[in-house]
Every structure is written in structure tokens, then in C-alpha cells.
Amino acid sequence: MPIQLFSPLTIKSITFKNRIAISPMCQYSSADGFANNWHLVHLGSRATGGAGLIVQEATAVSPEARISPDDLGIWKDEHIQKLKEINEFIISQNSIPGIQIAHAGRKASVSSSWKGSKKLDPTQGGWETVSPSDIGYHDDEKTTALDKNGIQKTISDFKKATKRSVEAGYQVLEIHAAHGYLLHQFLSPLSNRRTDEYGGSFENRIRFTLEIVEAVQSEWPKNLPLFVRISASDWADGGWNIDESIQLSKILKEKGVDLIDVSSGGLVSHQQIPLGPNYQVPFAERIKNEAKILTGAVGLITEAAQAEAILNTNQADLVLFARESLRSPYLALDFAKELNVDLTWPKQYERAKI
């Protein structure tokens, strides 16, 4: 049987040279949303390392959409120049540059992970957070429910961010609707207690996400892949669940979304996640087979044979690597050796191939 992990995948006009993708991972290394040489080296080295797709970390569509003051952003035109430079390098390494655009909602305004992930008030460089309802992530936290003007502004912010993403040269765009951030907050009844057309029923709770998809599509080229990352389960009683995720994925496919990047959790602090290898893969498998849409699998996938088995058993179409790619930036080259695949190396490194 051919090695699936190193088989090409074509979505619309883009062909990924293999099924290895680098997940978006926050680096908390920006000032005022600007990318810098850390991002060039971080993302560029993983392109040099052979991955077919490099997805840039959650990139804020507005200043208040950031998780921390150190997050990347794409809310102003001045952000484009450095991002374009990074993308040009990724493309030069025969990899595909992608971006994940995001709004953190009530989980915004916290310090970076190595600074304690503490909620920041305005005197500490923080800001007022927004959410579908005035329910904080923690009981002692305050957040402001988005009014209709705020909803429309956020939709407009995603649209403008998409336009800048095109100008910066991204070839894949992913909408972040997972991990307890703003879109996920609207999806889940645990965080969405609204009584208007954006709350209550399943159809109302998904409305905000669908409106953002539509706004993004008005700027994103029709020939380029559009992904949506979702949390397939809140891992909490009464929360968003896999059956709703399948239903949403069917609708997203009808709307023209190409792939569902299937993660889970992140909405509530009392979640109970049964961590273990492949723990999220069954979600990707169900969505792929029941919604009839391409899926990406992610979560404690660390070995070549493990990733190959996911593809061979039709559980997903793409495998995304996060922490393992931090431990091994050249993991595609390493996996190729393990699976006896003759991979093209960067010519500067060919002397180490033997």
C-alpha cells in the first residue's frame, strides 16, 4: 500500500505535497500585532522541515480579539509587509502558507503563558472582553455581552482581516471557531444564554459563525481552500457535542467550506478531557464520514506510524502536528526516513540525508 502521509492532497487550486500540517500555535512574541524574525524562523524552519502546510498561529482580527498583548494581529495594513515576507519564504520551500484568523472573546486580555496566563486589567495593559453573554470563563471574571453593533463590527473585522490575508499571500485560511474563543462561545449553550436570534436553538447559536463564514468568503478567493477549526465537544455536561458538530459540518460543507480542522475542549474550566494518543481522532472520523467533508486530525499525534494509520483507516485527510513539531521542526524529514520514503530535502541540507 502506498504511504498515505506523503501522498499529495489537492483542495481546489492548491496541492499539498503531503498530508503533514503544522497546527497554529501561539508564540506570544509580537508587539502591537506585528510579526518579526521570530515568526519568520519559527514558521520558516517548519517549511524547510518538509511539512506540506504551515498554519500561522491564531491571528487577531482586532486589538481586543487578541488572547494576550503579545499576540499576532492582522487588523491594520501595516501588519501585511512582514507576513508577506514570511509567506514568500514558506512558498520558496515548496510548502503552503496558511493563516488562522481569530477572536478570543471572553478568554482575551490575559498575560502570555510564560507570564502566568493571568487576567489583565487596563492598568496592566488589558482591555474589556466581550462574549455572547455576560458569563466569564471563571466565576470571578467579568465580560460584556456583545450587542448587535458589536456583532456587526466583529463580522466586519473578520472580513477586513481576510482581505489583508489575501494581500499577504496566504493560500489557506482557517476560521477559528474552537477552544473556547468567541465563535465557540456562541456555539455552546454553556456560554451562550442569549434570547435573541443568536441564542437558544442550534440554528440561532450557529448563526454568528455562518455570518462570519459568509463575510470571509466575500473576500477570500473561491479557488483557495477555506478551513474551519471547531471543538467537536466541550467535554462538559450540557455543552456543545459531537452530534451538533456533525450537523454544523454538514451546513459548512453546503456553504462551501473545504475542511473541518477537528479539535475539542477549551470552553469551560470544569471540562473533563480523557487525554491520550489519538483522543480527538474519533471526532474527525465521524465528521468525515457522516458530514462527507474533508477533516484534519489533531491531538497527541506524535509518531509517523500513528499518523499513517489515521490516514489508512480513513479517519481523516490531513494530520496536524503541534507540540511534536516544536520538539522536531523537521519532523516530515524524520517521518519520511522512518517510513522509507525518499523525500526531497533542501539542497543546503542534502549532505545530511545519507
Phi, psi and omega in degrees: 000134178300152177286115184287327184299332181249022173269148180289156175228122179254125174233114184056235185270000186253130173248119175275132185291339176207181184260018180263120179237147175265121180293151172295128181224120181300134179254346178049049188227024182252159169236124181056032176083356186280137170286160181212192185292337174301314181293324177299313182287318180299307182285320181295323181292329179283334171290316175300328180284000169103359179292145182282332182222133177242112180259119179295149181308163176311118187246121191288138180274353176201163179302320181283352178276349181292150171288311181230167176296348184260011183281153170292152178220163175216044183261359176215155187298331182296341178289339193293319191303310182290323178298321178296320177299315179297316181296322179297323177292316179303315180296324179295340179263017178061035175239167183252125178273131177234161177227143172252117179261143195207160170224125186281343179058228185290346179269012179277177174060049173235158177287158179301159188304317182279001173253011172105354181051045182265143176297134183253136172264172184303330179288345180254012182090012180270186183206168178289132180264159180233159183197174179295325180224164183276058179241115181286161176296318171253154185301329184269007182257145178254147175211159184251129178292131179294130171273180184298323177296320178295322177297313181295322177297318181295317177300317178296322179297319178295320179297314180294322178297324178295316178301317179292327178297322176296315181296329181280350174094016176292147181246353172223138174236133178241129174270127183272107178237034185231182167060026174079012178274184199305312182296318177298323179299325176288326183292323190268134176292346178288334182244347181248105179246023183293155178244007178264199184288358178255009181217166178097262184289163175304314181300323179286321182291333179271354186302314183299316179298317180294324178293325177290319176303314180297318179296318178298316182296336179290343180244335184278131180303137184293341182268002181251147184293140175239122179250158168228128174265130178234157165266113186291339179210145173279349186054040180208142181302135177079006184263185174301142187221175185295325179295319176293325179297319177296316179298315178297319182297323176299317180292318179298322176298316178300328181278354176105007174288141188265327185210141174257120177271108195261105174245200177196164173074185174098352187278317186233151183287341181265016178301151178236097186258123178278077185297141177173164179307133177067018188297338179258352185299320178302330176295314179299321181295314181295317180296317178301313188275332182264327177267351178057047179227152176298143178229156171247137179256142183210155172115102178053040171258114192233350187235151181299312182296324178297313179295319179298320180294324178300317181287320182293333180262014173062035178272338180197170180251343183217144177242125182255136182242131179247270186299326179296329178283341172286322178288329185219086181302334182256035188297331178295320177294320179294316181295322179299319179296317180297324184264008179058044176255131179275097184262145175286124178265159169303136185301331180292340184250002188301331181297340180267359186287329184284000000 
